Structures are given as structure tokens and as C-alpha cells.
Amino acid sequence: LVEANPALALQLFVKAAEGGSIIAMRRLGKAYNVDNIVQASPEVAEFWLNRAVSLRDPVSLNFLGRRYAFGETVQRDGARAVSYYLSAIDAGSTESYAELGRLYRQGIAIPKNTLLAVEFYKRGVAAGDSSSREQLGLMYRDGDGVPRDLVKALELFEADRFSWSTNSVFYYAQMLALGQGTEKNEPEALVQFREAASRGIEGADAAANALRASLLRQNEIAKQARIDAANAAIQQREARRQEEANRLVRQDELDRRTTVAQPRTIDIQSAYMREWFGRRERSNAVLAGLSRVDIDYPNGRVTNTEFFGSAVHTYRVTELSC
């Protein structure tokens, strides 16, 4: 580090400019244009800037265009401003497209012409100029001189959001938060607002805080809704369980009444030999939980009749009453 010495710096810049340094010529022109490290002198500023312009320096040409457009230490002259801007474009300047677009869009030093403004902005976008993308995006977003097209506006802001020289990232975040040109995406909008705030863009920090508070409220509402839904599901399951229990009780009661009111028929296998049928078969029926039965034998229905045999038969035993 050295102690500041404006006089020595001026000498060094002059020496470099006289040696053909375009950067030094440009710095001297800007220094003499305003009262900075040297006493302002429009004539000296013009001299050094013209030296740089003679070497087709696009930055100096663009600076002169702005100087005459806004009357910075010179008489405002729109025609000369346009001429310098066009020369800067020919020399390779991309930012001059946006400068010309602004002049025609706002009618600065020249008659307002929105069509020409859009044309220069589009040329700037094609050339990769950040400011042109931003300004054309604003025109499409607001329908300013062109049919409103939120999709195009969003595309331009998204493409330019990494530029630190524009506010495109802030406009991109706004459109995401509002769902303009795309589906609403508040979490991503919050990320972009924070990025804009980190660059010092005015209003970005307040927008990020407001959106964060809104998302927190939404999360609380969603959380409560999930709790309410879970409680409702529990209540529904309990109601179904109670309904099923009641159904089973009713079914048991119905079965009990049906058992009392209607005969039951079961199969009983009985081995007998010269045996009084009633004693044996009725005993089996009693063992089966029946009382007062009639028995269907294989050769037909027999009631209280002696039957002799020597085989194993399966009989249909029908309960008449309990």
C-alpha cells in the first residue's frame, strides 16, 4: 500500500496515454469530465476521449454517447448521442444497444419511438447484453409498447438472473412468487430473493422476509390440516369398528333366534348290530346337543321302529325342538 498521490497518478496516466494506452486515454477523459482527482475540464475530457475514439475504443464511444444524451458537462445533443452509440456498436460494444433502447423508449434527447426501442433491445439480447435482456423483459412483463407476454418476460429474466449488473434476479423472483408466466413456486422465489438481497438490490431483503413469513404461516396451516385429517381418520376408523361390533352383536342375536325357531340337521354315523335303533340313535343325537329327534335312515324315514342290521350307516338327524 502507498499513500494516495493524485498528482503523481495523473502524471502516470498522461504518460501512458501519450504512449498510446487506450485505457489511460479513457481514464483521463472520464477524470476531466467530472471534478474528481483533477479540476473538471470538458475540453480536456473531450480531447482524451476523442484520442481513444480515434482508436475505435467502444467504451469511450459509449461514454461519449451517454455524455451527449444526458448533457454531462456538454450541451445535450440527441443526434450526436445516437451517432456515438452506433459507432460504439460497430466497434464491438454490446451495452450500447441497451443505451439506444433506453433513449428511444423514454424519449431522452430524441423523439420517443417504442418500436425502435424494442428493436435495439432485441439486437442487444441477441448480442448477449444483460441490460437489454432486463429492459426487454420489463417491457413484456408490463405490456409497455409491446403485447404483454409473461412467458417471454420470465424467460428473459431467468436467462439474465446471474448478471450482477442488472436487477433481473429480483424480477425473476417476483414472477415466481406470483406465478406469472409459470406455476407459482414460492420456495424457489425465496431462494432468488435472498440471492438478490446478497447483491444489495433494493427491496429484495424485505421481499425475502415477507415471503419467508408467509411460508411459515402456510406450513403451520398445513401442519394443523394434517393433524385434523389424522384425527378425522382415527374417528372414522373408530366409527367403523363400533359399527362392525354392533353388526356382530345383531348377527349373534339373529343367529340365536334362528337356532331356536328353526330345525337343525346334522349327520350322525352309527354302528349297530341287532340293536334297538331308538336308544342308540337318540343317544347320538343327545350327544350332538339335540333333543326330541326324528331320524332319516338310508331306506327311508323311520320313526320309533325296531331295526336290525350289521353295517355302519350315516343318518340324517333332524332336531324338532330344543
C-alpha positions in Angstrom: 0.0 0.0 0.0 1.1 3.5 -0.8 -0.1 6.9 0.2 -2.6 8.4 -2.2 -1.0 10.9 -4.6 -3.5 12.2 -7.2 -0.9 14.4 -8.9 1.5 11.5 -9.4 -1.3 9.3 -10.7 -2.3 12.0 -13.2 1.3 12.2 -14.5 1.5 8.5 -14.9 -1.9 8.4 -16.8 -0.8 11.2 -19.1 2.5 9.4 -19.8 0.7 6.2 -20.6 -1.9 7.9 -22.8 0.8 9.7 -24.7 2.4 6.3 -25.2 -0.8 5.0 -26.9 -2.7 3.4 -23.9 -6.4 3.4 -24.7 -7.2 2.6 -21.1 -5.2 5.7 -19.9 -6.9 7.9 -22.5 -10.3 6.7 -21.4 -9.4 7.2 -17.7 -8.2 10.7 -18.3 -11.3 11.6 -20.3 -13.6 10.4 -17.5 -11.4 12.1 -14.9 -11.6 15.5 -16.6 -15.3 15.1 -17.3 -16.2 15.4 -13.6 -14.4 17.1 -10.7 -12.7 14.0 -9.3 -8.9 13.8 -8.8 -8.4 16.8 -11.2 -10.3 20.0 -11.8 -13.1 19.3 -14.3 -12.4 20.4 -17.8 -14.8 19.4 -20.6 -12.3 20.4 -23.3 -9.5 18.2 -21.9 -12.0 15.4 -21.4 -13.1 15.7 -25.0 -9.5 15.7 -26.1 -8.6 12.4 -24.5 -11.9 10.7 -25.3 -11.5 11.7 -28.9 -8.0 10.3 -28.9 -9.5 7.0 -27.6 -12.3 7.2 -30.1 -9.9 7.6 -33.0 -8.5 4.2 -32.0 -12.1 2.9 -32.1 -12.4 2.3 -28.3 -16.0 1.1 -27.8 -16.1 2.1 -24.1 -15.1 5.7 -24.9 -17.6 5.8 -27.8 -20.4 4.6 -25.5 -19.3 7.1 -22.8 -19.5 10.0 -25.2 -22.9 8.8 -26.3 -24.1 8.9 -22.8 -22.4 12.3 -22.2 -24.3 13.9 -25.0 -27.6 12.1 -24.3 -27.8 13.4 -20.8 -25.8 16.6 -21.2 -23.0 15.7 -18.8 -20.7 18.8 -18.9 -21.8 19.4 -22.6 -24.9 20.6 -24.3 -27.4 17.8 -24.7 -27.4 16.6 -28.3 -29.5 13.5 -29.1 -28.3 13.2 -32.7 -24.6 13.1 -31.6 -25.5 10.7 -28.8 -27.1 8.3 -31.3 -24.2 8.6 -33.6 -21.7 7.8 -30.8 -23.8 4.8 -29.7 -24.0 3.4 -33.2 -20.2 3.8 -33.6 -19.7 2.0 -30.3 -21.8 -0.9 -31.6 -19.8 -1.0 -34.8 -16.6 -1.1 -32.6 -18.0 -4.1 -30.7 -19.9 -2.6 -27.8 -23.0 -4.6 -26.7 -24.2 -2.3 -23.9 -24.8 0.5 -26.5 -27.9 -1.5 -27.7 -29.5 -1.0 -24.3 -28.4 2.6 -24.2 -30.1 3.3 -27.5 -33.1 1.3 -26.5 -33.5 3.4 -23.4 -33.2 6.7 -25.4 -36.0 5.6 -27.8 -38.1 4.0 -25.1 -38.1 7.1 -22.8 -37.6 9.8 -25.4 -34.4 11.0 -23.9 -32.9 13.8 -26.1 -34.7 12.3 -29.1 -38.4 11.6 -30.0 -39.9 8.6 -28.3 -40.1 5.5 -30.5 -41.1 2.3 -28.8 -40.7 0.1 -32.0 -37.0 1.2 -32.3 -36.5 0.7 -28.6 -37.7 -2.9 -28.9 -35.6 -3.4 -32.0 -32.4 -2.3 -30.3 -33.2 -4.3 -27.1 -33.7 -7.4 -29.2 -30.4 -6.8 -31.0 -28.8 -6.4 -27.6 -30.3 -9.7 -26.4 -29.0 -11.5 -29.5 -25.6 -10.0 -28.8 -25.7 -11.2 -25.2 -26.2 -7.9 -23.4 -27.6 -8.2 -19.9 -29.2 -4.8 -19.7 -31.1 -5.4 -22.9 -32.5 -8.7 -21.6 -33.6 -7.0 -18.4 -35.2 -4.0 -20.1 -37.0 -6.1 -22.8 -38.2 -8.4 -20.0 -39.7 -5.4 -18.2 -41.5 -4.3 -21.4 -43.0 -7.8 -21.9 -43.9 -8.1 -18.3 -45.7 -4.7 -18.2 -47.0 -4.7 -21.8 -45.0 -1.5 -22.3 -45.1 -0.8 -26.0 -45.5 -4.5 -26.8 -48.2 -7.0 -26.2 -47.9 -8.3 -22.6 -46.2 -11.7 -22.6 -45.3 -13.0 -19.2 -43.7 -16.2 -20.5 -41.2 -14.2 -22.6 -40.6 -11.9 -19.7 -39.8 -14.8 -17.4 -37.5 -16.4 -19.9 -35.5 -13.1 -20.3 -35.2 -12.6 -16.5 -34.3 -16.2 -16.0 -31.6 -16.0 -18.6 -30.2 -12.8 -17.1 -30.5 -13.7 -13.4 -26.8 -14.4 -13.0 -25.8 -10.9 -14.1 -24.7 -8.7 -11.2 -25.2 -5.5 -13.3 -29.0 -5.8 -13.5 -31.9 -6.5 -11.3 -33.2 -9.4 -13.3 -32.8 -11.9 -10.4 -35.2 -9.7 -8.4 -37.8 -9.6 -11.1 -37.4 -13.3 -11.7 -38.1 -13.9 -8.0 -41.2 -11.7 -8.1 -42.7 -13.6 -11.1 -42.0 -17.0 -9.4 -43.7 -15.8 -6.2 -46.8 -14.5 -8.1 -46.9 -17.4 -10.6 -46.5 -15.1 -13.6 -45.5 -16.9 -16.7 -45.2 -20.2 -14.8 -46.6 -22.1 -11.9 -46.2 -20.4 -8.5 -43.0 -21.5 -6.8 -42.6 -19.7 -3.6 -39.7 -21.8 -2.1 -37.6 -21.1 -5.2 -38.7 -17.4 -5.2 -37.4 -17.2 -1.7 -34.0 -18.5 -2.8 -33.9 -15.9 -5.6 -35.0 -13.1 -3.3 -32.1 -14.0 -1.0 -29.7 -14.0 -3.9 -30.9 -10.6 -4.9 -30.5 -9.4 -1.3 -26.9 -10.6 -1.2 -26.2 -8.4 -4.2 -27.7 -5.4 -2.5 -30.7 -5.0 -4.7 -33.2 -2.6 -3.2 -36.3 -4.2 -1.8 -35.0 -7.8 -2.1 -34.3 -8.3 1.6 -37.8 -7.0 2.6 -39.4 -9.3 -0.1 -37.5 -12.3 1.2 -38.5 -11.7 4.8 -42.2 -11.2 3.9 -42.2 -14.4 1.7 -40.5 -16.4 4.4 -43.1 -15.3 7.0 -45.8 -16.3 4.6 -44.3 -19.7 4.0 -44.1 -20.3 7.8 -47.7 -19.4 8.2 -48.6 -21.7 5.3 -46.6 -24.5 6.9 -48.4 -24.0 10.2 -51.7 -24.1 8.5 -50.7 -27.3 6.5 -49.4 -28.9 9.7 -52.7 -28.2 11.5 -54.6 -29.6 8.5 -52.6 -32.8 8.6 -53.4 -33.1 12.3 -57.1 -32.6 11.7 -57.0 -35.1 8.9 -55.3 -37.7 11.1 -57.9 -37.1 13.9 -60.7 -37.4 11.4 -59.2 -40.7 10.1 -59.0 -42.1 13.6 -62.6 -41.1 14.3 -63.7 -42.8 11.1 -61.9 -46.0 12.0 -63.4 -46.0 15.5 -66.8 -45.4 14.0 -66.3 -48.3 11.6 -65.0 -50.5 14.4 -68.0 -49.7 16.5 -70.4 -50.3 13.6 -68.8 -53.7 13.0 -69.1 -54.6 16.7 -72.7 -53.6 16.6 -73.3 -55.7 13.5 -71.7 -58.7 15.1 -73.9 -58.3 18.2 -77.0 -58.1 16.0 -75.9 -61.1 13.9 -75.3 -63.2 17.1 -78.8 -62.2 18.3 -80.3 -63.1 15.0 -78.4 -66.5 14.9 -79.6 -67.3 18.4 -83.2 -66.6 17.5 -82.9 -68.6 14.2 -81.5 -71.6 16.1 -84.4 -71.6 18.5 -87.0 -71.1 15.8 -85.8 -73.4 13.0 -84.7 -77.1 13.0 -81.1 -78.1 12.5 -80.0 -81.1 10.6 -76.7 -82.9 11.3 -75.0 -86.2 10.1 -74.5 -88.9 12.7 -72.5 -92.1 11.9 -73.7 -95.1 13.9 -72.5 -98.7 14.1 -75.2 -101.1 15.3 -75.9 -104.8 15.4 -79.4 -106.2 16.2 -79.9 -103.1 18.4 -83.0 -101.1 19.2 -82.4 -98.1 17.0 -84.1 -95.5 19.1 -81.8 -96.0 22.1 -78.6 -95.8 20.0 -79.5 -93.1 17.5 -81.3 -90.9 20.1 -78.2 -91.2 22.3 -76.0 -89.9 19.5 -78.4 -87.1 18.8 -78.4 -86.1 22.5 -74.6 -86.2 22.4 -74.8 -83.8 19.4 -76.7 -81.4 21.6 -80.1 -82.2 20.1 -83.3 -83.3 21.8 -86.6 -84.9 20.6 -85.4 -86.0 17.1 -86.7 -87.9 14.1 -84.2 -90.0 12.2 -83.9 -90.5 8.4 -82.5 -93.9 7.7 -80.9 -94.8 4.3 -84.0 -96.8 3.3 -86.5 -94.1 4.2 -87.8 -92.2 7.2 -88.4 -94.5 10.2 -89.9 -93.3 13.5 -89.8 -95.4 16.6 -89.4 -98.7 14.7 -87.2 -101.6 15.6 -84.4 -102.1 13.1 -81.8 -104.8 12.8 -78.6 -104.6 10.8 -74.9 -105.2 10.9 -73.4 -102.3 9.0 -72.2 -98.7 9.6 -74.7 -96.1 8.3 -74.8 -92.4 8.3 -78.2 -90.9 9.2 -79.8 -87.6 8.9 -80.9 -86.5 12.3 -83.3 -83.5 12.4 -84.0 -81.6 15.5 -87.6 -81.0 16.1 -87.4 -78.9 19.2 -84.9 -77.9 21.9 
